[in-house]
Amino acid sequence: MKQLNTEQDLSIKGPTPFAQTYFHGTKADLKLGDLIQVGYNSIYGQQKNAAYIFCTGTLDAAVWGAELAVGSGRERIFLVEPTGQIENDPDLTNKKFPGNPTLSFRSAQPFRVVGEVTVWQGHPAHQLMSMKEHLEKLKVQDIHSLND
C-alpha cells in the first residue's frame, strides 16, 4: 500500500519525479489537476454511488475501464496519482487472477489527473461484446462486485 501525506501532496499540481503514475479509464471529461473522487455512479455491479475509485498500473486494464464505462462521453484514459492510501482491488486480486497481474487498485481517497493517454488501441469488437455479455450474465445471476 502506498501512503501519502495528504496535506502536503494535495498541493502538488503535476507529476512528481518519483511518484508511480497509474491509469484510469473513463468517459468523464476531465482536465489536468482535476480530482477523481468517490460518490459517482460505478460502472460495475449495481451502478450505485461508488465507495471507491479505481486505477491500474496497466494500459490494457485502463482500456477496459474506458470501453466499459457508462455514459455517452468519449472513451478516455487518464494518468493519475493517488492522494492517499491505495489497496488491491478485491474483485480481481487472488479471486479471478492469482496475485494482481492487472495491477488494479482502489482507494476511498481522490486521484489527481496528471496527464492523458491520447493514442491507444481499443479491444476488437468481438472481444468487447464478449466482455459485455459476461458482465450482463453476472448481473442476471445476481453476482455483484465486492466494491459495491
Stockholm file with secondary structure:
# STOCKHOLM 1.0

chainA/1-148         MKQLNTEQDLSIKGPTPFAQTYFHGTKADLKLGDLIQVGYNSIYGQQKNAAYIFCTGTLDAAVWGAELAVGSGRERIFLVEPTGQIENDPDLTNKKFPGNPTLSFRSAQPFRVVGEVTVWQGHPAHQLMSMKEHLEKLKVQDIHSLND
#=GR chainA/1-148 SS CCCCCHHHHTTCCSCCTTCCCEEEEESCCCCTTCEECSSSBCSSTTCCBCSCEEEESSHHHHHHHHHHCCSSSCCEEEEEEESSCCEECTTTBTTTBSSCTTCEEEESSCEEEEEEECCCCCCCHHHHHHHHHHHHHHHHTTCCCTTC
#=GC SS_cons         CCCCCHHHHTTCCSCCTTCCCEEEEESCCCCTTCEECSSSBCSSTTCCBCSCEEEESSHHHHHHHHHHCCSSSCCEEEEEEESSCCEECTTTBTTTBSSCTTCEEEESSCEEEEEEECCCCCCCHHHHHHHHHHHHHHHHTTCCCTTC
//
